[in-house]
Amino acid sequence: MATSFGGSNKEKKGKKPHKNKPTSKKYSLYKVNGDDIQKARSCPRCGPGIFLATHKDRLVCGKCKYTEFSKK
Ligand SMILES: [Zn+2]
């Protein structure tokens, strides 16, 4: 008898499903050994917080392109 049209549609449009953001890589540069906190090399120009990307033979700042060659 009663046919309901236009009832509540469970699927809402216009909203994307929430995705958790991947954890920033920056935090993986911090290493804690007991009471000791080890940090990756930070940029001398940009200051602490800006880390140098580690390459095969050099460290490069992604912000100001500061490059430090590792000597052996
Ligand atoms: Zn820098």
N, CA, C, O and the ligand as a Tripos MOL2 file, in Angstrom:
@<TRIPOS>MOLECULE
protein
  289   287    73     0     0
PROTEIN
NO_CHARGES

@<TRIPOS>ATOM
      1 N           0.8140   -1.2070    0.0000 N.3       1 MET1
      2 CA          0.0000    0.0000    0.0000 C.3       1 MET1
      3 C           0.8530    1.2640    0.0000 C.2       1 MET1
      4 O           0.9290    1.9920   -0.9890 O.2       1 MET1
      5 N           1.4780    1.4920    1.1210 N.am      2 ALA2
      6 CA          2.2540    2.7340    1.2110 C.3       2 ALA2
      7 C           3.6270    2.5430    0.5870 C.2       2 ALA2
      8 O           4.4960    1.8670    1.1370 O.2       2 ALA2
      9 N           3.7930    3.1480   -0.5610 N.am      3 THR3
     10 CA          5.1070    3.1120   -1.2000 C.3       3 THR3
     11 C           5.8110    4.4400   -0.9600 C.2       3 THR3
     12 O           5.3710    5.5020   -1.4020 O.2       3 THR3
     13 N           6.9160    4.3340   -0.2450 N.am      4 SER4
     14 CA          7.5950    5.5860    0.1050 C.3       4 SER4
     15 C           8.6550    5.9290   -0.9280 C.2       4 SER4
     16 O           9.5820    5.1600   -1.1790 O.2       4 SER4
     17 N           8.4960    7.0740   -1.5030 N.am      5 PHE5
     18 CA          9.5110    7.5890   -2.4140 C.3       5 PHE5
     19 C          10.2200    8.7600   -1.7470 C.2       5 PHE5
     20 O           9.6530    9.4900   -0.9330 O.2       5 PHE5
     21 N          11.4690    8.9030   -2.1220 N.am      6 GLY6
     22 CA         12.1930   10.0600   -1.5740 C.3       6 GLY6
     23 C          12.5240    9.8950   -0.1110 C.2       6 GLY6
     24 O          12.6420   10.8710    0.6300 O.2       6 GLY6
     25 N          12.6700    8.6590    0.2940 N.am      7 GLY7
     26 CA         13.0610    8.4350    1.6830 C.3       7 GLY7
     27 C          14.5140    8.7890    1.8920 C.2       7 GLY7
     28 O          15.1920    9.2300    0.9650 O.2       7 GLY7
     29 N          14.9810    8.6030    3.0710 N.am      8 SER8
     30 CA         16.3550    8.9780    3.3820 C.3       8 SER8
     31 C          17.3320    8.0720    2.6400 C.2       8 SER8
     32 O          17.3110    6.8480    2.7680 O.2       8 SER8
     33 N          18.1660    8.7110    1.8780 N.am      9 ASN9
     34 CA         19.2090    7.9740    1.1700 C.3       9 ASN9
     35 C          20.4340    7.9030    2.0760 C.2       9 ASN9
     36 O          20.9340    8.9190    2.5580 O.2       9 ASN9
     37 N          20.8960    6.6890    2.2900 N.am     10 LYS10
     38 CA         21.9800    6.5380    3.2510 C.3      10 LYS10
     39 C          23.3200    7.0840    2.7200 C.2      10 LYS10
     40 O          24.1640    7.5490    3.4860 O.2      10 LYS10
     41 N          23.4890    7.0150    1.3980 N.am     11 GLU11
     42 CA         24.7540    7.4880    0.8400 C.3      11 GLU11
     43 C          24.7120    8.9930    0.6170 C.2      11 GLU11
     44 O          23.9070    9.5070   -0.1600 O.2      11 GLU11
     45 N          25.5900    9.6720    1.3110 N.am     12 LYS12
     46 CA         25.6520   11.1200    1.1560 C.3      12 LYS12
     47 C          26.6430   11.4720    0.0600 C.2      12 LYS12
     48 O          27.7320   10.9050   -0.0280 O.2      12 LYS12
     49 N          26.2530   12.3820   -0.7390 N.am     13 LYS13
     50 CA         27.1360   12.7770   -1.8260 C.3      13 LYS13
     51 C          27.9370   14.0190   -1.4270 C.2      13 LYS13
     52 O          27.5460   14.8030   -0.5630 O.2      13 LYS13
     53 N          29.0610   14.1490   -2.0970 N.am     14 GLY14
     54 CA         29.8550   15.3610   -1.8560 C.3      14 GLY14
     55 C          30.8280   15.2200   -0.7110 C.2      14 GLY14
     56 O          31.5660   16.1580   -0.4070 O.2      14 GLY14
     57 N          30.8450   14.0790   -0.0750 N.am     15 LYS15
     58 CA         31.7930   13.8950    1.0260 C.3      15 LYS15
     59 C          32.7080   12.7290    0.7120 C.2      15 LYS15
     60 O          32.2620   11.6120    0.4500 O.2      15 LYS15
     61 N          33.9760   13.0110    0.7430 N.am     16 LYS16
     62 CA         34.9290   11.9430    0.4880 C.3      16 LYS16
     63 C          35.2010   11.1880    1.7760 C.2      16 LYS16
     64 O          35.1870   11.7690    2.8610 O.2      16 LYS16
     65 N          35.4450    9.9030    1.6550 N.am     17 PRO17
     66 CA         35.7480    9.1430    2.8730 C.3      17 PRO17
     67 C          37.0500    9.6140    3.4970 C.2      17 PRO17
     68 O          38.0330    9.8830    2.8050 O.2      17 PRO17
     69 N          37.0340    9.7060    4.8000 N.am     18 HIS18
     70 CA         38.2030   10.2140    5.5290 C.3      18 HIS18
     71 C          39.3300    9.2080    5.4880 C.2      18 HIS18
     72 O          39.1520    8.0200    5.7570 O.2      18 HIS18
     73 N          40.5080    9.7290    5.1390 N.am     19 LYS19
     74 CA         41.6760    8.8660    5.1440 C.3      19 LYS19
     75 C          42.6850    9.4250    6.1350 C.2      19 LYS19
     76 O          42.8990   10.6350    6.2170 O.2      19 LYS19
     77 N          43.2860    8.5360    6.8700 N.am     20 ASN20
     78 CA         44.3060    8.9810    7.8130 C.3      20 ASN20
     79 C          45.5510    9.3970    7.0450 C.2      20 ASN20
     80 O          45.9890    8.7210    6.1140 O.2      20 ASN20
     81 N          46.1000   10.5120    7.4540 N.am     21 LYS21
     82 CA         47.3080   10.9890    6.7930 C.3      21 LYS21
     83 C          48.4870   10.1200    7.2120 C.2      21 LYS21
     84 O          48.5750    9.6870    8.3610 O.2      21 LYS21
     85 N          49.3880    9.8720    6.2740 N.am     22 PRO22
     86 CA         50.5870    9.1380    6.6590 C.3      22 PRO22
     87 C          51.4570    9.9910    7.5640 C.2      22 PRO22
     88 O          51.5360   11.2090    7.4090 O.2      22 PRO22
     89 N          52.1000    9.3370    8.4990 N.am     23 THR23
     90 CA         52.9220   10.0730    9.4470 C.3      23 THR23
     91 C          54.0740   10.7470    8.7210 C.2      23 THR23
     92 O          54.6890   10.1670    7.8260 O.2      23 THR23
     93 N          54.3490   11.9610    9.1150 N.am     24 SER24
     94 CA         55.4140   12.7130    8.4690 C.3      24 SER24
     95 C          56.7500   12.0160    8.6230 C.2      24 SER24
     96 O          57.0650   11.4410    9.6650 O.2      24 SER24
     97 N          57.5250   12.0860    7.5510 N.am     25 LYS25
     98 CA         58.8280   11.4530    7.5770 C.3      25 LYS25
     99 C          59.7570   12.1320    8.5700 C.2      25 LYS25
    100 O          60.7260   11.5390    9.0430 O.2      25 LYS25
    101 N          59.4500   13.3580    8.8690 N.am     26 LYS26
    102 CA         60.3080   14.1520    9.7460 C.3      26 LYS26
    103 C          60.4910   13.4710   11.0950 C.2      26 LYS26
    104 O          61.5610   13.5360   11.7000 O.2      26 LYS26
    105 N          59.4540   12.8330   11.5430 N.am     27 TYR27
    106 CA         59.5300   12.2410   12.8770 C.3      27 TYR27
    107 C          60.3870   10.9820   12.8930 C.2      27 TYR27
    108 O          60.8850   10.5640   13.9380 O.2      27 TYR27
    109 N          60.5470   10.3870   11.7180 N.am     28 SER28
    110 CA         61.3790    9.1920   11.6690 C.3      28 SER28
    111 C          62.8630    9.5600   11.7550 C.2      28 SER28
    112 O          63.7240    8.6960   11.9250 O.2      28 SER28
    113 N          63.1400   10.8550   11.6340 N.am     29 LEU29
    114 CA         64.5350   11.2820   11.7120 C.3      29 LEU29
    115 C          64.9920   11.4160   13.1570 C.2      29 LEU29
    116 O          66.1860   11.5270   13.4360 O.2      29 LEU29
    117 N          64.0500   11.4050   14.0500 N.am     30 TYR30
    118 CA         64.3930   11.4470   15.4680 C.3      30 TYR30
    119 C          64.5330   10.0150   15.9790 C.2      30 TYR30
    120 O          63.6700    9.1640   15.7620 O.2      30 TYR30
    121 N          65.6230    9.7850   16.6470 N.am     31 LYS31
    122 CA         65.8020    8.4510   17.2160 C.3      31 LYS31
    123 C          66.1010    8.5930   18.6980 C.2      31 LYS31
    124 O          66.9510    9.3850   19.1050 O.2      31 LYS31
    125 N          65.4090    7.8350   19.4730 N.am     32 VAL32
    126 CA         65.5980    7.9190   20.9110 C.3      32 VAL32
    127 C          66.2300    6.6320   21.4130 C.2      32 VAL32
    128 O          65.6670    5.5470   21.2710 O.2      32 VAL32
    129 N          67.4020    6.7740   22.0010 N.am     33 ASN33
    130 CA         68.0740    5.6310   22.6020 C.3      33 ASN33
    131 C          68.1120    5.8420   24.1100 C.2      33 ASN33
    132 O          69.0000    6.5120   24.6380 O.2      33 ASN33
    133 N          67.1440    5.2650   24.7800 N.am     34 GLY34
    134 CA         67.0910    5.4520   26.2240 C.3      34 GLY34
    135 C          66.8460    6.9200   26.5500 C.2      34 GLY34
    136 O          65.7910    7.4660   26.2280 O.2      34 GLY34
    137 N          67.8340    7.5610   27.1980 N.am     35 ASP35
    138 CA         67.6940    8.9820   27.5310 C.3      35 ASP35
    139 C          68.3160    9.8610   26.4570 C.2      35 ASP35
    140 O          68.2480   11.0890   26.5220 O.2      35 ASP35
    141 N          68.9230    9.2150   25.4700 N.am     36 ASP36
    142 CA         69.6220    9.9530   24.4380 C.3      36 ASP36
    143 C          68.7070   10.1880   23.2370 C.2      36 ASP36
    144 O          68.0450    9.2680   22.7570 O.2      36 ASP36
    145 N          68.6790   11.4110   22.7700 N.am     37 ILE37
    146 CA         67.8870   11.7050   21.5780 C.3      37 ILE37
    147 C          68.8290   12.0360   20.4380 C.2      37 ILE37
    148 O          69.5990   12.9950   20.5010 O.2      37 ILE37
    149 N          68.7540   11.2340   19.4070 N.am     38 GLN38
    150 CA         69.6040   11.4770   18.2530 C.3      38 GLN38
    151 C          68.7700   12.0960   17.1440 C.2      38 GLN38
    152 O          67.6590   11.6550   16.8490 O.2      38 GLN38
    153 N          69.3270   13.1120   16.5500 N.am     39 LYS39
    154 CA         68.6320   13.7750   15.4610 C.3      39 LYS39
    155 C          69.4360   13.6430   14.1800 C.2      39 LYS39
    156 O          70.6570   13.4850   14.1950 O.2      39 LYS39
    157 N          68.7200   13.7120   13.0830 N.am     40 ALA40
    158 CA         69.4300   13.7270   11.8050 C.3      40 ALA40
    159 C          70.0880   15.0900   11.6360 C.2      40 ALA40
    160 O          69.7440   16.0430   12.3350 O.2      40 ALA40
    161 N          71.0160   15.1760   10.7260 N.am     41 ARG41
    162 CA         71.7100   16.4370   10.4910 C.3      41 ARG41
    163 C          70.7030   17.4830   10.0260 C.2      41 ARG41
    164 O          69.9160   17.2510    9.1080 O.2      41 ARG41
    165 N          70.7480   18.6320   10.6810 N.am     42 SER42
    166 CA         69.8510   19.7050   10.2740 C.3      42 SER42
    167 C          70.6320   20.7520    9.4890 C.2      42 SER42
    168 O          71.8580   20.8270    9.5720 O.2      42 SER42
    169 N          69.9170   21.5370    8.7470 N.am     43 CYS43
    170 CA         70.5370   22.5210    7.8650 C.3      43 CYS43
    171 C          71.0960   23.6920    8.6690 C.2      43 CYS43
    172 O          70.3880   24.2720    9.4920 O.2      43 CYS43
    173 N          72.3650   24.0430    8.4370 N.am     44 PRO44
    174 CA         72.9520   25.1780    9.1530 C.3      44 PRO44
    175 C          72.3690   26.5080    8.6960 C.2      44 PRO44
    176 O          72.4460   27.5010    9.4200 O.2      44 PRO44
    177 N          71.8060   26.5340    7.5390 N.am     45 ARG45
    178 CA         71.2320   27.7810    7.0250 C.3      45 ARG45
    179 C          69.7840   27.9420    7.4720 C.2      45 ARG45
    180 O          69.3690   29.0200    7.9000 O.2      45 ARG45
    181 N          69.0290   26.8670    7.3670 N.am     46 CYS46
    182 CA         67.6060   26.9570    7.7050 C.3      46 CYS46
    183 C          67.3740   26.7680    9.1990 C.2      46 CYS46
    184 O          66.3220   27.1270    9.7270 O.2      46 CYS46
    185 N          68.3650   26.2040    9.8670 N.am     47 GLY47
    186 CA         68.2360   26.0360   11.3030 C.3      47 GLY47
    187 C          67.6640   24.6860   11.6680 C.2      47 GLY47
    188 O          67.3420   23.8790   10.7970 O.2      47 GLY47
    189 N          67.5400   24.4460   12.9590 N.am     48 PRO48
    190 CA         67.0150   23.1590   13.4140 C.3      48 PRO48
    191 C          65.5720   22.9670   12.9680 C.2      48 PRO48
    192 O          64.7910   23.9170   12.9090 O.2      48 PRO48
    193 N          65.2420   21.7500   12.6630 N.am     49 GLY49
    194 CA         63.8840   21.4660   12.2030 C.3      49 GLY49
    195 C          63.8720   21.1730   10.7250 C.2      49 GLY49
    196 O          63.0090   20.4500   10.2280 O.2      49 GLY49
    197 N          64.8460   21.7440   10.0180 N.am     50 ILE50
    198 CA         64.9770   21.4530    8.5830 C.3      50 ILE50
    199 C          66.1240   20.4720    8.4290 C.2      50 ILE50
    200 O          67.2890   20.8130    8.6350 O.2      50 ILE50
    201 N          65.7820   19.2820    8.0740 N.am     51 PHE51
    202 CA         66.7900   18.2320    8.0240 C.3      51 PHE51
    203 C          67.3860   18.1030    6.6340 C.2      51 PHE51
    204 O          66.7690   18.4670    5.6320 O.2      51 PHE51
    205 N          68.5810   17.5850    6.6010 N.am     52 LEU52
    206 CA         69.2530   17.3610    5.3290 C.3      52 LEU52
    207 C          68.9040   15.9620    4.8340 C.2      52 LEU52
    208 O          68.9310   14.9890    5.5870 O.2      52 LEU52
    209 N          68.5800   15.8920    3.5660 N.am     53 ALA53
    210 CA         68.2810   14.5900    2.9790 C.3      53 ALA53
    211 C          69.5840   13.8380    2.7750 C.2      53 ALA53
    212 O          70.5630   14.3900    2.2730 O.2      53 ALA53
    213 N          69.5860   12.5960    3.1640 N.am     54 THR54
    214 CA         70.8100   11.8070    3.0620 C.3      54 THR54
    215 C          70.8900   11.1230    1.7040 C.2      54 THR54
    216 O          70.0300   10.3230    1.3350 O.2      54 THR54
    217 N          71.9140   11.4500    0.9960 N.am     55 HIS55
    218 CA         72.1700   10.7720   -0.2720 C.3      55 HIS55
    219 C          73.3950    9.8810   -0.1300 C.2      55 HIS55
    220 O          73.9910    9.7690    0.9410 O.2      55 HIS55
    221 N          73.7440    9.2640   -1.2260 N.am     56 LYS56
    222 CA         74.8270    8.2890   -1.1930 C.3      56 LYS56
    223 C          76.1280    8.9150   -0.6940 C.2      56 LYS56
    224 O          76.8310    8.3410    0.1370 O.2      56 LYS56
    225 N          76.4340   10.1030   -1.2170 N.am     57 ASP57
    226 CA         77.7150   10.7120   -0.8620 C.3      57 ASP57
    227 C          77.5700   12.1410   -0.3740 C.2      57 ASP57
    228 O          78.5610   12.8540   -0.2200 O.2      57 ASP57
    229 N          76.3400   12.5580   -0.1300 N.am     58 ARG58
    230 CA         76.1640   13.9430    0.2960 C.3      58 ARG58
    231 C          74.8600   14.1250    1.0670 C.2      58 ARG58
    232 O          73.9640   13.2810    1.0330 O.2      58 ARG58
    233 N          74.7910   15.2530    1.7580 N.am     59 LEU59
    234 CA         73.5720   15.6210    2.4600 C.3      59 LEU59
    235 C          73.0470   16.8930    1.8120 C.2      59 LEU59
    236 O          73.7910   17.8520    1.6090 O.2      59 LEU59
    237 N          71.7640   16.8910    1.4910 N.am     60 VAL60
    238 CA         71.2030   18.0260    0.7800 C.3      60 VAL60
    239 C          69.9890   18.5590    1.5290 C.2      60 VAL60
    240 O          69.1240   17.8040    1.9730 O.2      60 VAL60
    241 N          69.9520   19.8860    1.6560 N.am     61 CYS61
    242 CA         68.7730   20.5160    2.2450 C.3      61 CYS61
    243 C          67.7390   20.7010    1.1450 C.2      61 CYS61
    244 O          68.0400   21.2540    0.0870 O.2      61 CYS61
    245 N          66.5420   20.2450    1.3930 N.am     62 GLY62
    246 CA         65.5050   20.3520    0.3780 C.3      62 GLY62
    247 C          64.9310   21.7400    0.2820 C.2      62 GLY62
    248 O          64.1850   22.0450   -0.6490 O.2      62 GLY62
    249 N          65.2710   22.5870    1.2380 N.am     63 LYS63
    250 CA         64.6810   23.9220    1.2570 C.3      63 LYS63
    251 C          65.5680   24.9340    0.5450 C.2      63 LYS63
    252 O          65.1140   25.6610   -0.3380 O.2      63 LYS63
    253 N          66.8510   24.9710    0.9440 N.am     64 CYS64
    254 CA         67.7470   25.9810    0.3700 C.3      64 CYS64
    255 C          68.8200   25.3600   -0.5050 C.2      64 CYS64
    256 O          69.7060   26.0590   -0.9960 O.2      64 CYS64
    257 N          68.7440   24.0590   -0.7020 N.am     65 LYS65
    258 CA         69.6870   23.3300   -1.5580 C.3      65 LYS65
    259 C          71.1140   23.3500   -1.0170 C.2      65 LYS65
    260 O          72.0800   23.1690   -1.7590 O.2      65 LYS65
    261 N          71.2220   23.5690    0.2610 N.am     66 TYR66
    262 CA         72.5400   23.4750    0.8800 C.3      66 TYR66
    263 C          73.0240   22.0390    0.7730 C.2      66 TYR66
    264 O          72.3060   21.0980    1.1130 O.2      66 TYR66
    265 N          74.2470   21.8870    0.2970 N.am     67 THR67
    266 CA         74.7830   20.5300    0.1040 C.3      67 THR67
    267 C          76.0500   20.3570    0.9040 C.2      67 THR67
    268 O          76.9320   21.2150    0.9040 O.2      67 THR67
    269 N          76.1200   19.2570    1.5690 N.am     68 GLU68
    270 CA         77.3140   18.9390    2.3500 C.3      68 GLU68
    271 C          77.8000   17.5730    1.8920 C.2      68 GLU68
    272 O          77.0850   16.5730    1.9640 O.2      68 GLU68
    273 N          79.0330   17.5640    1.4220 N.am     69 PHE69
    274 CA         79.5760   16.2950    0.9350 C.3      69 PHE69
    275 C          80.2030   15.5410    2.0870 C.2      69 PHE69
    276 O          80.9180   16.1040    2.9160 O.2      69 PHE69
    277 N          79.9230   14.2860    2.1140 N.am     70 SER70
    278 CA         80.5010   13.4670    3.1740 C.3      70 SER70
    279 C          81.8900   13.0180    2.7460 C.2      70 SER70
    280 O          82.0790   12.4590    1.6660 O.2      70 SER70
    281 N          82.8440   13.2740    3.6130 N.am     71 LYS71
    282 CA         84.2190   12.8930    3.3020 C.3      71 LYS71
    283 C          84.5690   11.5870    3.9950 C.2      71 LYS71
    284 O          84.1410   11.3040    5.1150 O.2      71 LYS71
    285 N          85.3480   10.8240    3.2970 N.am     72 LYS72
    286 CA         85.7580    9.5520    3.8700 C.3      72 LYS72
    287 C          87.2670    9.4260    3.8860 C.2      72 LYS72
    288 O          87.7970    8.4100    4.3380 O.2      72 LYS72
    289 ZN         68.4790   24.7280    4.2370 Zn       73 ZN73
@<TRIPOS>BOND
     1     1     2 1
     2     2     3 1
     3     3     4 2
     4     3     5 am
     5     5     6 1
     6     6     7 1
     7     7     8 2
     8     7     9 am
     9     9    10 1
    10    10    11 1
    11    11    12 2
    12    11    13 am
    13    13    14 1
    14    14    15 1
    15    15    16 2
    16    15    17 am
    17    17    18 1
    18    18    19 1
    19    19    20 2
    20    19    21 am
    21    21    22 1
    22    22    23 1
    23    23    24 2
    24    23    25 am
    25    25    26 1
    26    26    27 1
    27    27    28 2
    28    27    29 am
    29    29    30 1
    30    30    31 1
    31    31    32 2
    32    31    33 am
    33    33    34 1
    34    34    35 1
    35    35    36 2
    36    35    37 am
    37    37    38 1
    38    38    39 1
    39    39    40 2
    40    39    41 am
    41    41    42 1
    42    42    43 1
    43    43    44 2
    44    43    45 am
    45    45    46 1
    46    46    47 1
    47    47    48 2
    48    47    49 am
    49    49    50 1
    50    50    51 1
    51    51    52 2
    52    51    53 am
    53    53    54 1
    54    54    55 1
    55    55    56 2
    56    55    57 am
    57    57    58 1
    58    58    59 1
    59    59    60 2
    60    59    61 am
    61    61    62 1
    62    62    63 1
    63    63    64 2
    64    63    65 am
    65    65    66 1
    66    66    67 1
    67    67    68 2
    68    67    69 am
    69    69    70 1
    70    70    71 1
    71    71    72 2
    72    71    73 am
    73    73    74 1
    74    74    75 1
    75    75    76 2
    76    75    77 am
    77    77    78 1
    78    78    79 1
    79    79    80 2
    80    79    81 am
    81    81    82 1
    82    82    83 1
    83    83    84 2
    84    83    85 am
    85    85    86 1
    86    86    87 1
    87    87    88 2
    88    87    89 am
    89    89    90 1
    90    90    91 1
    91    91    92 2
    92    91    93 am
    93    93    94 1
    94    94    95 1
    95    95    96 2
    96    95    97 am
    97    97    98 1
    98    98    99 1
    99    99   100 2
   100    99   101 am
   101   101   102 1
   102   102   103 1
   103   103   104 2
   104   103   105 am
   105   105   106 1
   106   106   107 1
   107   107   108 2
   108   107   109 am
   109   109   110 1
   110   110   111 1
   111   111   112 2
   112   111   113 am
   113   113   114 1
   114   114   115 1
   115   115   116 2
   116   115   117 am
   117   117   118 1
   118   118   119 1
   119   119   120 2
   120   119   121 am
   121   121   122 1
   122   122   123 1
   123   123   124 2
   124   123   125 am
   125   125   126 1
   126   126   127 1
   127   127   128 2
   128   127   129 am
   129   129   130 1
   130   130   131 1
   131   131   132 2
   132   131   133 am
   133   133   134 1
   134   134   135 1
   135   135   136 2
   136   135   137 am
   137   137   138 1
   138   138   139 1
   139   139   140 2
   140   139   141 am
   141   141   142 1
   142   142   143 1
   143   143   144 2
   144   143   145 am
   145   145   146 1
   146   146   147 1
   147   147   148 2
   148   147   149 am
   149   149   150 1
   150   150   151 1
   151   151   152 2
   152   151   153 am
   153   153   154 1
   154   154   155 1
   155   155   156 2
   156   155   157 am
   157   157   158 1
   158   158   159 1
   159   159   160 2
   160   159   161 am
   161   161   162 1
   162   162   163 1
   163   163   164 2
   164   163   165 am
   165   165   166 1
   166   166   167 1
   167   167   168 2
   168   167   169 am
   169   169   170 1
   170   170   171 1
   171   171   172 2
   172   171   173 am
   173   173   174 1
   174   174   175 1
   175   175   176 2
   176   175   177 am
   177   177   178 1
   178   178   179 1
   179   179   180 2
   180   179   181 am
   181   181   182 1
   182   182   183 1
   183   183   184 2
   184   183   185 am
   185   185   186 1
   186   186   187 1
   187   187   188 2
   188   187   189 am
   189   189   190 1
   190   190   191 1
   191   191   192 2
   192   191   193 am
   193   193   194 1
   194   194   195 1
   195   195   196 2
   196   195   197 am
   197   197   198 1
   198   198   199 1
   199   199   200 2
   200   199   201 am
   201   201   202 1
   202   202   203 1
   203   203   204 2
   204   203   205 am
   205   205   206 1
   206   206   207 1
   207   207   208 2
   208   207   209 am
   209   209   210 1
   210   210   211 1
   211   211   212 2
   212   211   213 am
   213   213   214 1
   214   214   215 1
   215   215   216 2
   216   215   217 am
   217   217   218 1
   218   218   219 1
   219   219   220 2
   220   219   221 am
   221   221   222 1
   222   222   223 1
   223   223   224 2
   224   223   225 am
   225   225   226 1
   226   226   227 1
   227   227   228 2
   228   227   229 am
   229   229   230 1
   230   230   231 1
   231   231   232 2
   232   231   233 am
   233   233   234 1
   234   234   235 1
   235   235   236 2
   236   235   237 am
   237   237   238 1
   238   238   239 1
   239   239   240 2
   240   239   241 am
   241   241   242 1
   242   242   243 1
   243   243   244 2
   244   243   245 am
   245   245   246 1
   246   246   247 1
   247   247   248 2
   248   247   249 am
   249   249   250 1
   250   250   251 1
   251   251   252 2
   252   251   253 am
   253   253   254 1
   254   254   255 1
   255   255   256 2
   256   255   257 am
   257   257   258 1
   258   258   259 1
   259   259   260 2
   260   259   261 am
   261   261   262 1
   262   262   263 1
   263   263   264 2
   264   263   265 am
   265   265   266 1
   266   266   267 1
   267   267   268 2
   268   267   269 am
   269   269   270 1
   270   270   271 1
   271   271   272 2
   272   271   273 am
   273   273   274 1
   274   274   275 1
   275   275   276 2
   276   275   277 am
   277   277   278 1
   278   278   279 1
   279   279   280 2
   280   279   281 am
   281   281   282 1
   282   282   283 1
   283   283   284 2
   284   283   285 am
   285   285   286 1
   286   286   287 1
   287   287   288 2
@<TRIPOS>SUBSTRUCTURE
     1 MET1         2 RESIDUE 1 A MET
     2 ALA2         6 RESIDUE 1 A ALA
     3 THR3        10 RESIDUE 1 A THR
     4 SER4        14 RESIDUE 1 A SER
     5 PHE5        18 RESIDUE 1 A PHE
     6 GLY6        22 RESIDUE 1 A GLY
     7 GLY7        26 RESIDUE 1 A GLY
     8 SER8        30 RESIDUE 1 A SER
     9 ASN9        34 RESIDUE 1 A ASN
    10 LYS10       38 RESIDUE 1 A LYS
    11 GLU11       42 RESIDUE 1 A GLU
    12 LYS12       46 RESIDUE 1 A LYS
    13 LYS13       50 RESIDUE 1 A LYS
    14 GLY14       54 RESIDUE 1 A GLY
    15 LYS15       58 RESIDUE 1 A LYS
    16 LYS16       62 RESIDUE 1 A LYS
    17 PRO17       66 RESIDUE 1 A PRO
    18 HIS18       70 RESIDUE 1 A HIS
    19 LYS19       74 RESIDUE 1 A LYS
    20 ASN20       78 RESIDUE 1 A ASN
    21 LYS21       82 RESIDUE 1 A LYS
    22 PRO22       86 RESIDUE 1 A PRO
    23 THR23       90 RESIDUE 1 A THR
    24 SER24       94 RESIDUE 1 A SER
    25 LYS25       98 RESIDUE 1 A LYS
    26 LYS26      102 RESIDUE 1 A LYS
    27 TYR27      106 RESIDUE 1 A TYR
    28 SER28      110 RESIDUE 1 A SER
    29 LEU29      114 RESIDUE 1 A LEU
    30 TYR30      118 RESIDUE 1 A TYR
    31 LYS31      122 RESIDUE 1 A LYS
    32 VAL32      126 RESIDUE 1 A VAL
    33 ASN33      130 RESIDUE 1 A ASN
    34 GLY34      134 RESIDUE 1 A GLY
    35 ASP35      138 RESIDUE 1 A ASP
    36 ASP36      142 RESIDUE 1 A ASP
    37 ILE37      146 RESIDUE 1 A ILE
    38 GLN38      150 RESIDUE 1 A GLN
    39 LYS39      154 RESIDUE 1 A LYS
    40 ALA40      158 RESIDUE 1 A ALA
    41 ARG41      162 RESIDUE 1 A ARG
    42 SER42      166 RESIDUE 1 A SER
    43 CYS43      170 RESIDUE 1 A CYS
    44 PRO44      174 RESIDUE 1 A PRO
    45 ARG45      178 RESIDUE 1 A ARG
    46 CYS46      182 RESIDUE 1 A CYS
    47 GLY47      186 RESIDUE 1 A GLY
    48 PRO48      190 RESIDUE 1 A PRO
    49 GLY49      194 RESIDUE 1 A GLY
    50 ILE50      198 RESIDUE 1 A ILE
    51 PHE51      202 RESIDUE 1 A PHE
    52 LEU52      206 RESIDUE 1 A LEU
    53 ALA53      210 RESIDUE 1 A ALA
    54 THR54      214 RESIDUE 1 A THR
    55 HIS55      218 RESIDUE 1 A HIS
    56 LYS56      222 RESIDUE 1 A LYS
    57 ASP57      226 RESIDUE 1 A ASP
    58 ARG58      230 RESIDUE 1 A ARG
    59 LEU59      234 RESIDUE 1 A LEU
    60 VAL60      238 RESIDUE 1 A VAL
    61 CYS61      242 RESIDUE 1 A CYS
    62 GLY62      246 RESIDUE 1 A GLY
    63 LYS63      250 RESIDUE 1 A LYS
    64 CYS64      254 RESIDUE 1 A CYS
    65 LYS65      258 RESIDUE 1 A LYS
    66 TYR66      262 RESIDUE 1 A TYR
    67 THR67      266 RESIDUE 1 A THR
    68 GLU68      270 RESIDUE 1 A GLU
    69 PHE69      274 RESIDUE 1 A PHE
    70 SER70      278 RESIDUE 1 A SER
    71 LYS71      282 RESIDUE 1 A LYS
    72 LYS72      286 RESIDUE 1 A LYS
    73 ZN73       289 GROUP 0 **** ****
